[in-house]
């Protein structure tokens, strides 16, 4: 159980760093795209914050095994969102 918690904590930390990287990259984009990127980054930050709050609630409860698949799915979706912003078209 503690290994799974550590993996989620590491993923959330990694996502936080990737979001911070995005914030830096947005400052270098053209004005016409900047507003949309900033909006998407704010959405990602909100999703990450909600995940962290849920994780904090569940990690101290007995239902961790039931919740870890939910967190894994949610973190993977958030990670896909961050990665889609990093892709260069």
C-alpha positions as CSV (number, residue, x, y, z in Angstrom):
1,X,0.0,0.0,0.0
2,X,2.7,2.5,0.9
3,X,4.5,1.8,-2.5
4,X,1.3,2.8,-4.4
5,X,1.0,5.9,-2.3
6,X,4.6,6.8,-3.1
7,X,3.9,6.3,-6.8
8,X,0.9,8.6,-6.7
9,X,2.9,11.2,-4.7
10,X,5.7,11.0,-7.3
11,X,3.3,11.4,-10.2
12,X,1.6,14.4,-8.6
13,X,5.1,16.0,-8.0
14,X,6.1,15.3,-11.6
15,X,2.8,16.8,-12.9
16,X,3.4,19.9,-10.8
17,X,6.8,20.3,-12.3
18,X,5.5,19.8,-15.8
19,X,2.8,22.4,-15.3
20,X,5.4,24.8,-14.0
21,X,7.4,24.2,-17.1
22,X,4.3,24.9,-19.2
23,X,3.9,28.2,-17.4
24,X,7.4,29.2,-18.5
25,X,6.8,28.1,-22.1
26,X,3.5,30.0,-22.4
27,X,5.3,33.3,-21.7
28,X,7.2,32.7,-25.0
29,X,4.2,32.0,-27.1
30,X,2.3,34.4,-29.4
31,X,-0.4,36.5,-27.8
32,X,-3.1,34.9,-29.9
33,X,-2.3,31.5,-28.3
34,X,-1.3,32.6,-24.9
35,X,-4.8,33.1,-23.5
36,X,-5.9,29.6,-24.5
37,X,-2.8,28.0,-23.1
38,X,-3.2,29.9,-19.8
39,X,-6.8,28.8,-19.6
40,X,-5.8,25.1,-20.2
41,X,-2.9,25.4,-17.6
42,X,-5.4,26.8,-15.0
43,X,-7.7,23.9,-15.7
44,X,-4.8,21.5,-15.2
45,X,-3.8,23.2,-12.0
46,X,-7.3,22.9,-10.7
47,X,-7.5,19.2,-11.6
48,X,-4.2,18.6,-9.9
49,X,-5.2,20.4,-6.8
50,X,-8.5,18.3,-6.6
51,X,-6.5,15.1,-7.0
52,X,-4.1,16.2,-4.2
53,X,-7.0,16.9,-1.9
54,X,-8.7,13.6,-2.7
55,X,-5.4,11.8,-2.3
56,X,-4.8,13.4,1.1
57,X,-8.2,12.3,2.3
58,X,-7.8,8.7,1.1
59,X,-4.2,8.1,2.0
60,X,-5.1,8.1,5.7
61,X,-8.2,5.9,5.2
62,X,-8.6,2.1,5.1
63,X,-10.1,2.3,1.6
64,X,-6.8,3.0,-0.1
65,X,-6.9,-0.2,-2.2
66,X,-10.3,0.7,-3.5
67,X,-9.2,4.3,-4.2
68,X,-5.8,3.7,-5.8
69,X,-7.3,2.6,-9.2
70,X,-9.4,5.8,-9.2
71,X,-6.3,7.9,-8.5
72,X,-4.3,6.0,-11.1
73,X,-6.9,6.7,-13.8
74,X,-7.3,10.4,-12.8
75,X,-3.5,11.0,-12.7
76,X,-3.1,9.3,-16.1
77,X,-5.8,11.6,-17.6
78,X,-4.1,14.6,-16.1
79,X,-0.7,13.5,-17.4
80,X,-2.2,13.1,-20.9
81,X,-3.5,16.6,-20.7
82,X,-0.1,18.0,-19.7
83,X,1.6,15.9,-22.4
84,X,-0.8,17.2,-25.0
85,X,0.2,20.7,-24.2
86,X,3.9,19.8,-24.6
87,X,3.4,18.2,-28.0
88,X,4.7,20.4,-30.8
89,X,2.4,20.3,-33.8
